[in-house]
Amino acid sequence: MTRKTLATIKLASLKANLHALQAKAPSSKTLAVVKADAYGNGAIEVARYIEADVDMFAVAIVDEALALRKVGIHAPILVLQGPHESSELSYTFSHNLHWMMHNQQQIEWLSNSNNCDENWGAHLWWKFDTGMHRLGFAIEDFHALLKKHAKYINQHSVIATHLACADENDTAHTTQQIDRFLEQVAQASMPLSIANSAGTIAHHNARQAYNRLGIALYGSSPFEADNTQMTLLPVMSLSAHIIALRSIPTGDSVGYGATWVAARPSIIATVAIGYADGYPRHAPIGTPAICRQQRISLVGRVSMDMLTFDVTDAEAVKIGDKVELWGEQLAINEVAEWAGTIGYELMTRVSARVPRHYEYGPEPASKKER
Ligand SMILES: *Cc1c(COP(=O)(O)O)cnc(C)c1O
């Protein structure tokens, strides 16, 4: 592949983020969430790189877990959606999978399997709905459920919930969810799991036996307005190269729909990346990128394979220059805000056409003290 469009993944920065998050919650165990190909960063490479530093991995669906087993990842893997059908449970003991159980039908599937009931306890997480209203058993039914399904539950079974608003500065909803949860489960003395990235960073009593860390590992702050003082290092840098430069006169337009019209004689750089690579098509005129340490602005519509930038005010721009769409010089969350979305979506949508290039290297020393 000679097109230079690339997602560069700095694994050392990811590990630094992991260690910084672990330092926030030293008595919690860590699940590294590597669903959706580790949020677009490459689940296999990420899992290999941090396996020794985490207690478990988490994925959304069983296929993602099996793909990790296939390449020799040994750490236990939690399947966050639980089984989608009973046949998936046959992988539990052969592949050391753990399941987030969240509905009655999944419990019925356990009884169809030919494993001894008491073996299940250590492989099951039980998800309770404390206000997210997406998955989970009603938290009010906690004691009844434990009693009814006692044969599948032991002191290793993890009791979990998921926070709807942990990323917001208004903490009322989160506090209510955590309180509801802790009130019901307090006497059970079983391991608990509440926190995602935002919960781990910002909510002290969300840090329990297991924290489920996703987006923050990958260096994008989960917070809308981040006032947490937690510095995360960007992990993915998305870049492409200028493949054409042209001068256009005042009044000429650029791109499909002729949506941008030059208000002055302008120099337009065409960059070899588009929405088929995962760059958001809705990124508006003015969305920034970086070329030669200078900010440049998107003009015209995002095409399938190309973007156009106004480089009139940028110095020394040439064909072949590298343009960073987001990454170390431009926060992914800033681009996401321009495009009306969140860092999670931009990261996970970088398409298979974009090669991932991994940088290993030492963990940035100065950041270890955070
Ligand atoms: C994806 C996911 C996480 C990780 O969330 P982040 O915000 O990326 O840290 C945690 N728990 C559950 C249940 C999830 O689905």
The ligand as an ORCA input file, in Angstrom:
! r2SCAN-3c Opt
* xyz 0 1
  C     -18.213      0.030     26.551
  C     -18.499     -0.224     27.968
  C     -17.624      0.238     28.966
  C     -16.456      1.153     28.676
  O     -16.922      2.473     28.623
  P     -15.951      3.722     28.390
  O     -16.837      4.890     28.498
  O     -15.385      3.563     27.020
  O     -14.906      3.643     29.443
  C     -17.893     -0.127     30.274
  N     -18.960     -0.899     30.581
  C     -19.820     -1.334     29.658
  C     -20.980     -2.169     30.071
  C     -19.624     -1.003     28.329
  O     -20.502     -1.424     27.403
*
